[in-house]
Amino acid sequence: MENSAQVAIIGGSGLYDVEMLEGPREIKVHTPYGKPSDVIILGNYKGKQIAFLSRHGRGHQTPPHLVNYRANIWALKQLGVQRILASNACGSLREDYRPGDLVIVDQFVDRTKERKSTFYEGPQVCHISSADPFCSQLRGLLADTTGKLGYMFHPKGTFVVIEGPRFSTRAESRMFRQWGGDVLTMTVFPECVLAREAEICYASLALVTDYDCLFEHPVNTQEIIEVMKSNVNKAKQVFASAIENMPAERNCGCGQALKNAIF
């Protein structure tokens, strides 16, 4: 198909384009769930067809609680995407996960309230497994790539996902740390679960921008933006190298996620 892709990059806050694509072109994809966050950019990189989608739209027009996650994942599935690499800006809940660090998250705790998190709303019912919500093969690839590039990263971490758009209170931040949370974000859920329902491999590269309420000085948007600039450049390099070295075959089981999930 002319409009098709093997791999997709979902760019989070600050990551609104990928210069690496050759012959980029914009396409609009219509879905049963409405419009995706933005047009999808298709292009070639190292012999692979790549799709890029800005989660918040170019110019950061859509806040995290209003992102049309179902339309985004559905659109990528329609294009034939089998693997998604996503970036997610996040706050740290641990002193040793410092601003500027990268985290290859392996778990999440959902604290959102009003988000549609499934494609299956009857009469067919699906109970997708989210025991290990991120693709093991892609996580390994991201960890190997990030290490070779020499960036400071953590090979695992638990995301606490809040509704947003406000930042957390000191009491909430303290509670999330007691729960075992490592980093705090507003976006990875339900994106990763919808990808699993679509049998698409999904991995998140978490970009630490701040310490949330860990210290006396609370987080603010301007400080996040400053750290975000360097983080985004790291993410682009990690994604480019990961795609270049991505194995042709999937060996993770994500492609058969629905096998025992349909009721």
C-alpha positions as CSV (number, residue, x, y, z in Angstrom):
1,M,0.0,0.0,0.0
2,E,1.2,3.5,-0.8
3,N,0.0,4.9,2.6
4,S,1.5,2.3,4.9
5,A,4.1,2.1,7.6
6,Q,5.9,-0.6,9.6
7,V,6.9,1.5,12.6
8,A,5.3,4.5,14.2
9,I,6.8,7.2,16.5
10,I,4.3,9.0,18.8
11,G,6.0,12.2,19.8
12,G,5.1,13.6,23.3
13,S,5.6,17.0,24.7
14,G,8.4,18.8,22.8
15,L,8.8,16.1,20.1
16,Y,6.7,17.6,17.3
17,D,8.7,16.4,14.2
18,V,11.4,14.0,13.1
19,E,13.9,15.4,10.6
20,M,15.3,11.9,9.9
21,L,12.5,10.9,7.5
22,E,13.2,10.9,3.8
23,G,10.4,12.0,1.4
24,P,8.0,13.0,4.2
25,R,4.4,13.6,3.3
26,E,1.3,14.4,5.3
27,I,-1.8,12.2,5.3
28,K,-5.2,12.4,7.0
29,V,-6.6,9.2,8.4
30,H,-10.3,8.9,9.2
31,T,-11.4,6.7,12.1
32,P,-14.7,5.7,13.8
33,Y,-13.5,7.6,16.9
34,G,-13.0,11.0,15.2
35,K,-9.8,12.8,14.3
36,P,-6.4,11.8,15.4
37,S,-4.3,14.5,17.2
38,D,-2.8,15.7,14.0
39,V,-2.0,14.7,10.4
40,I,0.3,11.7,10.2
41,I,3.7,12.1,8.5
42,L,4.9,9.2,6.5
43,G,8.4,8.8,5.3
44,N,11.3,6.4,4.8
45,Y,14.3,5.8,7.1
46,K,17.0,3.2,6.5
47,G,14.7,1.2,4.3
48,K,11.7,1.2,6.6
49,Q,8.4,3.0,6.2
50,I,7.8,5.2,9.3
51,A,4.7,7.0,10.5
52,F,5.1,10.0,12.9
53,L,2.2,11.4,15.0
54,S,2.4,14.3,17.4
55,R,0.3,13.2,20.4
56,H,-0.6,16.8,21.4
57,G,-0.6,18.1,17.8
58,R,2.1,20.4,16.4
59,G,2.3,23.5,18.5
60,H,1.0,21.5,21.5
61,Q,-2.7,22.3,21.0
62,T,-4.3,19.4,22.9
63,P,-3.9,18.9,26.6
64,P,-3.3,15.3,27.9
65,H,-6.8,14.6,29.2
66,L,-8.3,15.5,25.8
67,V,-6.0,13.5,23.5
68,N,-8.1,11.2,21.3
69,Y,-6.1,8.1,22.1
70,R,-8.4,5.7,20.4
71,A,-8.4,7.6,17.1
72,N,-4.5,7.8,17.2
73,I,-4.0,4.1,17.7
74,W,-6.8,3.2,15.3
75,A,-5.2,5.4,12.6
76,L,-1.8,3.8,13.0
77,K,-3.3,0.3,12.9
78,Q,-5.1,1.2,9.6
79,L,-1.7,2.1,8.2
80,G,-0.4,-1.3,9.0
81,V,1.9,-0.3,11.9
82,Q,3.1,-3.2,14.0
83,R,5.5,-1.3,16.4
84,I,5.2,2.0,18.2
85,L,8.0,3.9,19.9
86,A,6.5,6.7,22.1
87,S,8.1,9.5,24.1
88,N,6.5,10.7,27.3
89,A,7.7,13.7,29.3
90,C,7.5,12.9,33.0
91,G,8.3,14.0,36.5
92,S,10.5,12.1,38.9
93,L,9.4,10.6,42.1
94,R,12.9,9.5,43.1
95,E,16.0,11.5,43.8
96,D,18.1,9.2,41.7
97,Y,15.9,9.6,38.6
98,R,17.2,13.0,37.7
99,P,16.0,15.6,35.2
100,G,17.6,14.8,31.9
101,D,17.6,11.1,32.5
102,L,15.8,8.6,30.3
103,V,13.6,5.7,31.7
104,I,12.6,2.5,29.8
105,V,9.4,2.0,31.8
106,D,8.0,-1.5,32.4
107,Q,4.9,-0.9,34.5
108,F,2.2,1.7,35.1
109,V,-0.4,2.6,37.7
110,D,-3.5,4.2,36.3
111,R,-4.9,7.2,38.2
112,T,-6.9,8.7,35.3
113,K,-10.6,9.3,35.6
114,E,-12.5,10.0,32.3
115,R,-10.6,8.4,29.5
116,K,-11.9,5.8,27.0
117,S,-9.5,2.9,27.4
118,T,-10.8,0.2,25.1
119,F,-12.0,-0.4,21.6
120,Y,-14.4,-3.1,22.8
121,E,-17.6,-1.6,24.2
122,G,-20.0,-4.4,23.3
123,P,-21.5,-6.6,22.1
124,Q,-18.0,-8.1,21.8
125,V,-16.1,-7.9,25.1
126,C,-12.3,-8.0,25.5
127,H,-10.3,-8.4,28.7
128,I,-6.8,-7.6,27.5
129,S,-3.9,-8.6,29.7
130,S,-1.8,-5.7,30.9
131,A,0.3,-7.7,33.3
132,D,3.4,-6.6,31.3
133,P,2.0,-3.6,29.4
134,F,5.1,-2.7,27.4
135,C,6.6,-4.8,24.6
136,S,9.6,-6.7,26.0
137,Q,11.4,-6.8,22.6
138,L,11.1,-3.0,22.1
139,R,12.1,-2.3,25.7
140,G,15.2,-4.4,25.2
141,L,16.0,-2.6,22.0
142,L,15.6,0.9,23.6
143,A,17.7,0.0,26.5
144,D,20.5,-1.4,24.3
145,T,20.4,1.6,22.0
146,T,20.3,4.2,24.8
147,G,23.2,2.5,26.5
148,K,25.3,2.5,23.4
149,L,24.6,6.2,22.8
150,G,26.0,6.9,26.3
151,Y,22.9,8.6,27.7
152,M,22.0,8.2,31.4
153,F,19.1,5.9,31.6
154,H,17.2,3.6,33.9
155,P,16.3,0.1,32.4
156,K,12.9,-0.1,34.2
157,G,10.5,2.1,36.1
158,T,6.8,2.4,37.1
159,F,4.8,5.2,35.6
160,V,2.0,6.7,37.7
161,V,-0.4,8.2,35.2
162,I,-2.5,11.1,36.3
163,E,-5.4,12.8,34.5
164,G,-3.9,16.3,34.2
165,P,-3.6,18.9,33.1
166,R,-2.7,20.1,36.6
167,F,0.4,18.9,38.4
168,S,0.0,16.8,41.6
169,T,-0.3,18.1,45.2
170,R,2.5,17.4,47.7
171,A,0.2,14.8,49.4
172,E,-0.4,13.0,46.1
173,S,3.2,13.0,45.2
174,R,4.1,11.5,48.6
175,M,1.4,8.9,48.2
176,F,2.7,7.9,44.7
177,R,6.2,7.4,46.0
178,Q,4.8,5.2,48.8
179,W,3.1,3.1,46.2
180,G,6.4,2.4,44.5
181,G,6.0,4.9,41.6
182,D,9.2,6.0,39.9
183,V,8.0,8.6,37.4
184,L,4.8,10.6,36.9
185,T,3.1,11.3,33.6
186,M,-0.2,12.3,32.1
187,T,-0.1,10.4,28.8
188,V,1.1,6.8,28.5
189,F,-2.4,5.4,29.5
190,P,-4.6,4.4,27.7
191,E,-2.3,4.7,24.8
192,C,-0.2,1.6,25.6
193,V,-3.3,-0.6,26.4
194,L,-5.1,0.4,23.2
195,A,-2.0,-0.5,21.3
196,R,-2.1,-3.9,23.0
197,E,-5.7,-4.4,22.0
198,A,-4.7,-3.5,18.4
199,E,-1.9,-6.1,18.7
200,I,0.8,-3.5,18.1
201,C,4.1,-3.6,20.0
202,Y,4.5,-0.5,22.2
203,A,7.3,0.9,24.2
204,S,7.8,4.2,26.0
205,L,10.9,6.3,26.3
206,A,10.2,8.4,29.4
207,L,12.0,11.7,29.5
208,V,12.5,13.1,33.0
209,T,12.0,16.8,33.1
210,D,11.5,17.6,36.8
211,Y,11.2,16.4,40.4
212,D,7.4,16.9,40.7
213,C,7.0,17.8,44.5
214,L,9.9,15.8,45.7
215,F,11.7,18.9,47.0
216,E,10.5,22.2,48.5
217,H,10.4,23.9,45.1
218,P,7.4,22.6,43.1
219,V,7.5,22.0,39.4
220,N,6.5,24.7,36.9
221,T,6.0,24.6,33.2
222,Q,8.8,27.0,32.2
223,E,11.4,24.8,34.0
224,I,10.1,21.7,32.3
225,I,10.4,23.3,28.8
226,E,14.1,24.1,29.4
227,V,15.0,20.5,30.3
228,M,12.7,19.2,27.6
229,K,14.8,20.7,24.8
230,S,17.8,18.5,25.5
231,N,15.7,15.5,26.2
232,V,13.9,15.7,22.9
233,N,17.2,15.6,21.0
234,K,18.2,12.5,22.9
235,A,14.9,10.8,22.1
236,K,15.3,11.5,18.4
237,Q,18.7,9.9,18.4
238,V,17.5,6.9,20.4
239,F,14.5,6.4,18.1
240,A,16.6,6.7,14.9
241,S,19.2,4.2,16.1
242,A,16.6,1.8,17.4
243,I,14.7,1.8,14.1
244,E,17.9,1.3,12.2
245,N,18.7,-1.8,14.3
246,M,15.2,-3.1,14.8
247,P,14.8,-6.8,14.1
248,A,12.6,-7.8,11.1
249,E,10.6,-10.3,13.2
250,R,8.6,-9.8,16.3
251,N,9.3,-12.3,19.1
252,C,7.3,-10.8,21.9
253,G,3.7,-12.1,21.7
254,C,2.2,-8.7,21.3
255,G,0.9,-9.7,17.8
256,Q,-1.3,-12.4,19.4
257,A,-2.6,-10.4,22.4
258,L,-6.2,-11.0,21.5
259,K,-5.8,-14.8,21.4
260,N,-7.2,-15.4,24.9
261,A,-8.7,-12.0,25.6
262,I,-12.1,-12.1,23.7
263,F,-15.0,-13.0,26.0
